[in-house]
Amino acid sequence: MMSIRAFLDQARILIRPSYLRTRLFRRHRALSFVFLMAACLAVLHGAMTPARAQASCGPESETVLREQVLGGRDIAQAQRYLSCFPYGDGAPSVRRHERELRFETECRTALGTDDPTAVRSFILKSPDNPCAREALDHLKRLEALPTYKSYANSIFTGTQLARGRVADLRACAKSCGSRGEACAGYSFETGNAACTLWSAITGRLPRGQTESGALADVLLATAPDTRPAPPPVATAPTPDYDSLFEIGRGLDIPGGDIQMLPGIDFEACLMNCANLRACVGLTYSTEDSVCFIKNQILQTIRNPSAISAAKRNPAASAPPPAVASSGLETILQNVDLANDTDRAADYRRLGQGNINLCRQACERDQGCRAYTYNIGRKMCILKRSFQSRREFSGAFSGIKN
């Protein structure tokens, strides 16, 4: 095969005036122009080749580099050969090899993703790729998976199907989708990578660092009718809870939630369960200061940020309350007592407290008729009156009888 240098030498001969006047030129004019055009194209290609690509050409010969490329699976090495020897003897075979390697890489990427849009783009871009049919089957499987409605900073209530640790939110959703209609939704706690799958969902509650998804719309959970009176100011000695409960630290009781009490301590959580006949146990979150009252205990799991307790004798009558009656009705969960036109009715604001201190402040104040506590802002608002009840996530309100 003629090299580029030979082309240039031939071009110099062809463009000499003495040659242009010869009979040979006139007789073989068409052939001479072909040589001229080929030489010009070779010169232009050398001028337009980036210096960086030329500099990447090592001391290897065309044959050695070609054997390395065809014997390996390195796309970058194949592209290096094509930049160094675009007209080499092995350029066609290397170009086919490079295309096959690129197709294989694109195929692995398409089959390894859970994004239907990316898989569909690969099929449309490479319909002739042998992997396209396999990618089409993968796309059908992805499109058959259920679509979940997302709820940020929320956790579901209902019946748990399974619970465990997974890599990320997508893995949690994929685990739920693989169970078909048996899984109604999922909740993923980003702090400890815990994934909870739900077979039935009754509502949702606000909880930070928790992402949930459900097949159907899920309304904010309202306070159940069995909710006991909130723990007021103690006027009697604290009962011996060790004799009433079996307490386990670092344990969590999944499922069976009938009530959630935010902003209280562990002792108040025990008190609420002791005074409620329906309660057989509880789980207290030390991170969020939230108490979960349970009406059944099926199993326990490890959770370093939880304390659980089970009644030693659930069938026994509830002991007499260890605190005085607060004079307030059951807390209204996720409800704000609003005063849109009478702002003066919200006459006092207390910050950096909790829901118990807010309730106690209203109870001691003769002018207080109701209160609203905002968990997110840790703000307590005492009210002389209120004009309406309005749904507000993370708000807890109480009204004096």
C-alpha positions in Angstrom: 0.0 0.0 0.0 1.4 3.5 -1.0 2.3 5.6 2.0 1.4 9.3 2.5 5.1 10.3 1.8 4.9 8.4 -1.6 1.7 10.3 -2.4 3.4 13.6 -1.7 6.4 12.6 -3.9 4.1 11.7 -6.7 2.2 14.9 -6.3 5.4 17.0 -6.7 6.1 15.2 -10.0 2.6 15.7 -11.2 2.5 19.5 -10.6 5.9 20.2 -12.3 5.4 22.4 -15.4 7.6 20.2 -17.5 5.3 17.2 -16.7 2.1 19.2 -17.4 3.4 19.9 -20.9 4.2 16.3 -21.7 2.2 14.0 -23.9 1.9 11.5 -20.9 0.0 14.1 -18.9 -2.4 14.8 -21.8 -2.9 11.1 -22.4 -3.4 10.1 -18.8 -5.0 13.4 -17.6 -7.8 11.7 -15.6 -5.4 9.4 -13.8 -3.1 12.3 -13.0 -5.9 14.3 -11.4 -6.8 11.4 -9.2 -3.3 11.4 -7.9 -3.4 15.1 -7.3 -6.7 14.9 -5.4 -5.5 12.0 -3.2 -2.2 13.9 -2.4 -4.1 17.0 -1.4 -6.5 15.1 0.8 -3.6 13.4 2.6 -1.9 16.8 3.2 -5.2 18.3 4.5 -5.8 15.3 6.9 -2.3 15.7 8.4 -2.8 19.4 8.9 -6.2 19.0 10.6 -5.2 16.2 12.9 -5.0 17.6 16.5 -1.5 17.8 18.0 -2.8 16.0 21.1 -3.9 13.0 19.0 -0.5 12.9 17.2 1.4 13.2 20.4 -0.5 10.1 21.8 1.1 7.9 19.1 3.9 5.9 20.8 6.8 4.1 19.4 4.8 1.0 18.5 4.4 0.0 14.9 1.1 -0.2 13.2 1.1 -4.0 13.3 2.0 -4.2 17.0 -0.6 -1.7 18.1 -3.2 -3.4 15.9 -2.6 -6.8 17.5 -2.9 -5.2 21.0 -6.2 -3.5 20.1 -7.8 -6.6 18.4 -6.6 -8.8 21.3 -8.1 -6.6 24.0 -11.3 -4.9 25.1 -10.0 -1.3 25.5 -12.0 1.3 23.6 -9.5 4.0 24.3 -6.7 2.0 22.8 -8.8 1.3 19.7 -9.5 5.0 19.3 -5.8 5.7 19.8 -4.9 3.4 16.9 -7.5 5.0 14.6 -6.0 8.5 15.4 -2.5 7.3 14.8 -3.1 5.1 11.7 -6.3 6.2 10.1 -5.2 4.6 6.8 -3.4 1.7 8.2 -3.9 -1.9 6.9 -5.9 -2.8 10.1 -8.0 0.4 10.2 -11.2 -1.3 9.0 -11.0 -4.3 11.4 -10.1 -2.0 14.3 -13.0 0.3 13.5 -15.4 -2.7 13.6 -13.8 -3.8 16.8 -14.2 -0.3 18.4 -17.9 -0.2 17.3 -18.5 -3.6 18.9 -16.9 -2.5 22.2 -18.9 0.7 22.3 -22.1 -1.3 21.7 -21.2 -3.7 24.5 -20.6 -0.8 26.9 -23.9 0.9 26.0 -25.7 -2.4 26.4 -24.3 -3.0 29.9 -25.3 0.5 30.9 -28.9 0.1 29.6 -29.4 -3.3 31.3 -28.0 -2.0 34.6 -30.2 1.0 35.0 -33.7 1.3 36.5 -34.5 4.4 34.5 -37.0 3.5 31.7 -36.1 6.8 29.8 -32.4 5.8 29.6 -33.3 2.3 28.4 -35.8 3.6 25.8 -33.1 6.1 24.5 -30.6 3.3 24.0 -33.1 1.2 22.0 -34.0 4.1 19.7 -30.3 5.1 19.3 -29.0 1.6 18.6 -31.9 -0.5 17.0 -29.4 -2.7 15.2 -27.5 -3.5 18.4 -27.8 -7.2 19.2 -28.5 -6.2 22.7 -31.6 -4.1 21.7 -34.0 -7.0 22.1 -32.7 -7.8 25.6 -33.0 -4.1 26.4 -36.6 -4.1 25.2 -37.4 -7.0 27.5 -35.7 -5.0 30.4 -37.8 -1.9 29.5 -41.1 -4.0 29.6 -40.1 -5.2 33.1 -39.4 -1.7 34.3 -42.7 -0.3 32.9 -44.6 -3.2 34.6 -43.4 -2.1 38.0 -45.9 0.0 40.0 -45.7 3.8 40.2 -45.6 5.2 43.7 -46.7 8.6 44.9 -44.0 10.2 47.0 -44.4 11.7 50.5 -41.3 13.6 51.8 -40.7 13.8 55.6 -43.6 11.4 56.3 -44.0 7.9 57.7 -47.0 5.7 57.2 -49.2 4.0 59.8 -50.8 0.6 59.3 -49.7 -3.0 59.0 -46.1 -3.7 58.3 -45.1 -6.3 55.8 -41.3 -6.4 56.3 -38.5 -4.2 57.7 -34.7 -4.2 57.1 -31.7 -2.2 55.9 -31.1 -1.4 52.2 -28.6 0.6 50.2 -30.8 3.6 49.3 -34.3 4.9 48.6 -34.5 3.3 45.2 -33.6 -0.1 46.6 -36.4 0.2 49.1 -38.9 1.1 46.4 -37.7 -1.7 44.2 -38.1 -4.2 47.1 -41.7 -3.1 47.5 -42.4 -3.3 43.7 -41.0 -6.8 43.5 -43.7 -8.0 45.9 -46.5 -6.8 43.6 -49.9 -6.0 45.1 -48.9 -7.5 48.5 -46.9 -4.2 49.2 -49.0 -1.1 49.4 -46.1 1.3 50.0 -42.7 1.8 51.7 -41.0 4.2 54.1 -37.2 4.7 54.0 -35.4 6.3 56.9 -32.3 8.1 55.5 -30.6 8.3 58.9 -30.2 4.6 59.5 -31.1 3.2 56.0 -34.0 1.3 57.3 -36.7 0.3 54.8 -40.2 -0.6 56.0 -42.7 -2.2 53.6 -46.4 -1.9 54.3 -49.2 -4.4 53.4 -51.9 -1.9 54.5 -51.7 1.8 55.0 -54.1 3.8 57.2 -52.5 7.2 57.2 -49.3 9.2 57.4 -47.5 11.2 60.1 -44.8 13.8 59.8 -41.3 12.6 60.5 -38.0 14.1 59.4 -35.5 12.3 57.3 -38.1 9.7 56.1 -39.2 9.3 52.5 -42.3 7.3 51.8 -44.2 6.1 48.7 -47.6 4.5 48.2 -49.7 3.2 45.3 -52.7 5.3 46.3 -53.2 8.7 48.0 -52.6 8.7 51.7 -54.2 11.2 54.0 -52.7 12.7 57.1 -53.6 10.5 60.1 -55.9 11.9 62.7 -55.8 11.2 66.4 -57.6 7.9 67.2 -60.6 7.9 69.5 -58.7 5.8 72.0 -56.2 8.6 72.7 -55.8 9.2 76.4 -55.5 12.6 78.1 -52.0 14.1 77.6 -49.7 13.9 80.6 -50.2 17.0 82.8 -48.3 18.3 85.8 -47.6 15.5 88.3 -49.1 15.8 91.7 -48.3 12.3 93.0 -45.2 10.1 93.3 -44.1 8.4 90.1 -45.3 4.7 90.1 -42.8 1.8 90.0 -42.7 1.3 86.2 -40.1 -1.5 86.5 -42.8 -3.6 88.2 -45.4 -2.7 85.5 -43.2 -3.1 82.4 -40.4 -5.2 81.0 -38.1 -2.6 79.4 -35.6 -3.2 76.6 -33.1 -0.6 75.4 -32.0 -0.7 71.8 -35.1 -2.5 70.7 -38.0 -1.5 68.4 -41.5 -3.0 68.2 -42.6 -2.7 64.6 -46.3 -2.3 63.8 -49.3 -2.2 66.1 -49.3 1.6 66.5 -52.6 3.0 67.9 -51.2 6.4 69.0 -48.3 8.7 68.6 -47.3 11.3 71.3 -44.6 13.7 70.2 -42.5 15.9 72.4 -42.6 13.9 75.6 -40.0 12.0 77.6 -39.8 8.3 78.2 -41.4 8.4 81.6 -44.4 10.2 80.2 -44.6 7.6 77.5 -44.7 4.8 80.1 -47.4 6.7 82.0 -49.6 7.0 79.0 -49.4 3.2 78.3 -50.0 2.4 81.9 -53.2 4.4 82.0 -54.6 2.9 78.7 -56.1 -0.5 78.8 -55.6 -1.0 75.0 -51.9 -0.5 75.4 -49.8 -3.7 75.7 -46.4 -2.0 74.9 -44.6 1.0 73.5 -41.6 2.2 71.6 -39.9 5.5 72.4 -37.6 7.2 69.9 -34.8 8.9 71.7 -33.8 10.9 68.6 -37.2 12.4 67.9 -38.7 12.3 71.5 -41.8 10.6 70.1 -43.8 7.9 71.9 -45.6 5.1 69.9 -48.3 3.3 71.9 -48.9 -0.3 70.7 -51.9 -2.6 70.9 -49.9 -5.7 69.9 -46.4 -7.1 70.0 -45.4 -9.6 67.3 -41.7 -9.1 67.2 -38.8 -6.9 68.2 -35.9 -5.6 66.1 -32.6 -3.9 66.9 -32.6 -0.1 66.9 -30.0 1.8 68.8 -32.1 4.9 69.0 -35.2 3.2 70.5 -36.4 2.0 73.9 -39.3 -0.4 74.1 -41.4 -1.7 77.0 -44.0 -4.4 77.3 -46.6 -4.7 80.0 -45.9 -7.6 82.4 -49.7 -8.2 82.8 -51.6 -6.5 80.0 -54.9 -8.0 81.1 -54.7 -6.3 84.5 -56.7 -3.1 85.2 -54.9 0.1 84.5 -53.5 1.7 87.7 -54.9 5.0 88.9 -53.5 8.0 87.1 -50.4 9.4 88.7 -51.2 13.0 87.6 -54.0 15.4 88.0 -56.5 15.9 85.3 -55.4 18.7 82.9 -58.9 20.0 82.1 -58.2 19.8 78.4 -59.8 17.7 75.7 -57.8 15.2 73.7 -55.0 16.8 71.7 -56.0 17.6 68.1 -53.2 16.2 65.9 -52.1 18.1 62.8 -54.6 20.8 63.5 -54.0 24.6 64.0 -56.5 26.7 65.9 -56.4 29.8 63.7 -57.3 33.4 64.3 -57.2 35.0 60.9 -58.9 38.3 61.7 -58.5 38.5 65.5 -54.7 38.3 65.9 -54.9 39.7 69.4 -56.5 36.4 70.5 -53.0 34.8 70.2 -51.8 36.6 73.2 -48.7 34.8 74.3 -45.8 32.9 72.5 -43.4 30.5 74.3 -40.3 29.2 72.4 -37.8 26.4 73.0 -40.2 24.1 74.9 -42.2 21.0 74.1 -45.9 20.0 73.9 -46.2 19.2 77.6 -44.8 22.5 78.7 -47.2 24.3 76.3 -50.1 22.4 77.7 -49.1 23.1 81.3 -48.7 26.8 80.6 -52.2 27.0 79.2 -53.6 25.0 82.2 -52.0 27.4 84.7 -53.1 30.5 82.9 -56.8 31.5 83.7 -57.0 33.6 80.5 -55.9 30.7 78.2 -58.8 28.8 76.5 -56.8 26.9 73.9 -53.2 26.4 72.6 -51.4 25.3 69.5 -47.9 23.8 69.5 -45.7 23.8 66.3 -43.2 20.9 66.5 -41.0 22.2 63.6 -40.5 25.7 65.2 -40.8 24.5 68.8 -43.3 27.3 69.3 -46.2 27.4 71.8 -49.1 29.8 71.2 -51.6 30.5 74.0 -55.0 31.7 72.8 -58.0 33.5 74.4 -60.2 32.1 71.7 -60.0 30.7 68.2 -62.0 31.2 65.0 -61.5 28.0 63.0 -59.7 24.6 63.0 -57.3 24.2 60.1 -55.3 21.2 59.0 -51.5 21.9 59.5 -48.9 19.2 59.4 -46.8 19.1 62.6 -49.2 21.1 64.7 -50.9 19.8 67.9 -53.7 21.8 69.6 -55.8 21.5 72.8 -58.9 23.2 74.0 -60.1 23.7 77.6 -63.4 22.1 78.4 
